Amino acid sequence: MERKGYLFVNSVNITGRLTDSPSYRKFEKEGGSVAEFTIAHNRRWKSKESDEWKEDTSFFRIKAYNGLAEKVKEKIRKGDFVLVEGR
């Protein structure tokens, strides 16, 4: 669907720390693989009403496939700070 004056972008950047080491599975029939992990992203802001600092944590479940899954399995562990770019 195309609309004049609108730009449709499907991209996301997430930064944070791994809550646990990635899980990894290999699919025997298809020959592919998947690595799954969760990123915790902390956000801090100063409240306008009370002038106090507040904090919120969001959790993002990430899946990486095939060649990228292999790299994830080898390179990152629990507690590592990562930047994930995707769609």
C-alpha positions in Angstrom: 0.0 0.0 0.0 1.5 3.3 -1.1 0.3 6.6 0.2 1.6 10.0 -0.9 3.5 11.9 1.7 4.2 8.9 3.9 7.5 6.9 4.2 7.1 3.3 5.4 10.2 2.1 7.2 10.5 -1.3 8.9 13.6 -1.1 11.1 14.5 -1.3 14.7 17.6 -0.8 16.9 17.7 -2.3 20.4 20.6 -1.9 22.9 20.9 -3.7 26.2 22.4 -6.6 28.1 21.7 -10.3 27.6 19.6 -11.7 30.4 21.0 -15.2 29.8 23.3 -17.0 27.3 21.7 -17.6 23.9 19.9 -20.9 23.3 20.8 -22.6 20.0 19.0 -25.2 17.9 20.0 -26.8 14.6 17.3 -28.1 12.3 18.3 -31.5 10.9 15.9 -31.7 8.0 16.2 -28.1 6.7 19.8 -27.7 7.6 19.2 -24.3 9.2 19.7 -23.1 12.8 18.3 -20.5 15.2 19.7 -18.8 18.2 17.4 -17.1 20.7 18.1 -14.6 23.5 16.6 -11.9 25.6 17.8 -8.3 25.9 17.0 -6.1 28.8 16.9 -2.4 28.0 16.9 0.1 31.0 15.5 3.5 30.6 15.9 6.4 33.1 14.1 9.7 33.1 13.5 12.5 35.5 9.9 12.9 36.6 8.4 16.4 35.8 6.1 16.2 38.8 8.4 15.1 41.6 11.8 15.9 40.1 12.9 12.3 41.0 14.7 9.9 38.7 12.6 6.9 37.6 13.7 3.7 35.9 11.9 1.2 33.7 13.2 -2.0 32.1 11.9 -3.5 28.8 12.7 -7.0 27.7 13.0 -8.0 24.0 13.1 -11.6 22.7 15.4 -11.9 19.7 15.9 -14.7 17.2 18.8 -15.0 14.8 18.9 -17.5 12.0 21.4 -19.6 10.1 24.9 -17.9 9.7 24.0 -15.2 12.2 22.8 -17.8 14.7 26.2 -19.5 14.5 28.0 -16.2 15.3 25.6 -15.4 18.1 26.3 -18.9 19.6 30.1 -18.3 19.5 30.4 -14.6 20.4 27.9 -13.5 23.0 27.1 -14.6 26.6 25.0 -13.5 29.6 25.6 -10.0 30.6 27.2 -8.8 27.3 26.1 -5.4 26.0 24.8 -5.7 22.5 23.2 -3.6 19.7 20.7 -5.4 17.6 19.6 -4.0 14.2 16.7 -5.6 12.4 13.2 -5.5 11.0 
